[in-house]
Each structure stands twice: as structure tokens, then as C-alpha cells.
Amino acid sequence: MTEIPRSHPRYLSLMMREKLVEGVKLGVTAMQGLIAHGRGEAFDYILGERTRDFALKAERAAVAAMLLAKNPVISVNGNVAVLVPKEVKELADAVGAKVEINIFHHSPERVERMKKYLEQFGIEVLAACDAVLEGLDSARRIVDSRGIYIADVVLVPLEDGDRCEILKKHGKKVVAIDLNPLSRTARMADITIVDNITRALPNMVEMANEMKSWSKDRLESILEQYDNRQILAQAVAGIKEYLDRVSKELKSS
Ligand code: PTJ
């Protein structure tokens, strides 16, 4: 790994890149994951690289949904595995979720490498690949019969589109984490967290540890008040505001 000085103004961003490159070298992250991350970085930039109010609201609703769920599952791909393994474990423990490997660029060897990698962080990983989500053509149809197959709420960070639709057709509530509020996934999910996963997950762990003692009624009222279309509209407006502000600053300097 290239040594990045902590004093570097883009330390966090550069460290994410290093983790992903390392992930590719280990055969955990797909090469395509680097491209996907680049798209995420661009959106993060124009969101101001911080957790905005609309993301906090979605994170709270997501935690409420996971705490209320009978069988919540966190789906992990090659980017998530290297960016936030510790936080995946903490969130799974706090909300009582299972963790399942579900990847687009699939091979049994890669699944095995990811499983071993995640187990180093104490995660009990589901990766039996013994069930199929009907209606989906990509390798993401291959799931675990104890996990996504029977889940009622699925957290799908850094998703690639058509799976969200199929998960919903199978009656599951989908929580997406995607920095791109315009993506098909963002628009199809029940709850869309427009935030970087490296900020979203630590926030959700903190919320879950507080909210896990709350009553069912209190958690349900969070979901009743939640409107994903409003959240997405606020995310797009947030980008617009940020760009307007920068544009004004440039004009007046
Ligand atoms: O590990 P695999 O084989 O399952 O492959 C994983 C990738 C990410 C390659 C695959 O799911 C893919 O191609 O995804 P997409 O279609 O590029 O979508 C990824 C979305 O995640 C994009 O909309 C990005 O903006 C967003 N994104 C990327 N990095 C982050 C992010 N969102 C939140 N936090 C990030 N760090």
C-alpha cells in the first residue's frame, strides 16, 4: 500500500482508493469496482463530501427497518468488503442481521476469497450460493437459502441496478446506499441513503446502538413519516445548492 501522510488534505479519499486497489490485488474487489468507486467519488464531491440531512434521515429509517425486520440481511460485494468490514460486523451485531456475499462478477473462487477475508473481521458469512432469485439474469441471482432468499429487509450498498427491482418483486424491503441519487437503484429502493458508505455505516452503527432499545411503535413511526421520493428530491436539490454556492464564490472571487 502506498503510504499516504495523514496531513494530506485528501487523506480519507486517498485511503479509500488504496483499500480498493489492495482489494483488487487480493482478488476480493472486482476491477470494475474501481470504476464504480470513481463514479461514487464524483457524486461525493458535488455533495460536499459530508453526510447531509437527507442522508441522516434515510440512515435512521434504514436502522428502524432493520430493527423491525424478522430476517434482515446485509449484502456485501467486493467494494463493501474492503471499505467497511469492521462496520458491517458492528451493524450486523447491533440490528441482528445476517451478512451475505452477493456479487455481480461471480466466481466460486472469488466468493471463497471474500468469505475468508470477511471472517478475519469476526463476521459469520453466508455464502452457500444454494438458492436462486427467479427473474434475475445476472450472477446476483445466486443467493443463500438462509439469507437473502428468506430476508424481509435487505441492505444493498453499492448496487448495480436490476437486483433491486427483483428483490422488491420478491416482496423484500430494499435499503440502498448509493451516492448517485439518479441511479435506477436509488429510485427503486424503499429507502435510499445518498451518502458515502464509509460515513453511512459508522452513523448507522451509532444509531442502531441507541435505537435498539426503542419500542416497536417508536420505530414504526419513523418509517410512517419517511418518504423516499422527498429524500431523493432533497439529495438532488442538495447537489444543486452546492454547485450554485461554488459558482457564486467563483464569480465573486
Ligand atoms: O463486487 P461485485 O462483483 O458485486 O461488483 C461490485 C460493483 C460495485 C463493481 C458493481 O456493483 C457495479 O458495477 O456497481 P455500479 O453499477 O457501478 O453501481 C455502484 C454505485 O455505487 C454507483 O452509483 C456509485 O455512485 C455508487 N458508489 C460507489 N462508491 C460508493 C458509492 N456509493 C456509496 N459509497 C461509496 N463509497
Residues whose N, C-alpha, C, O or C-beta is under 5 A from the ligand:
A	BS01	PTJ	A30 Q32 G33 A36 H37 R39 G40 N77 G78 N79 N102 I103 F104 H105 L158 E159 D160 I177 D178 L179 N180 S183 D195 N196 I197
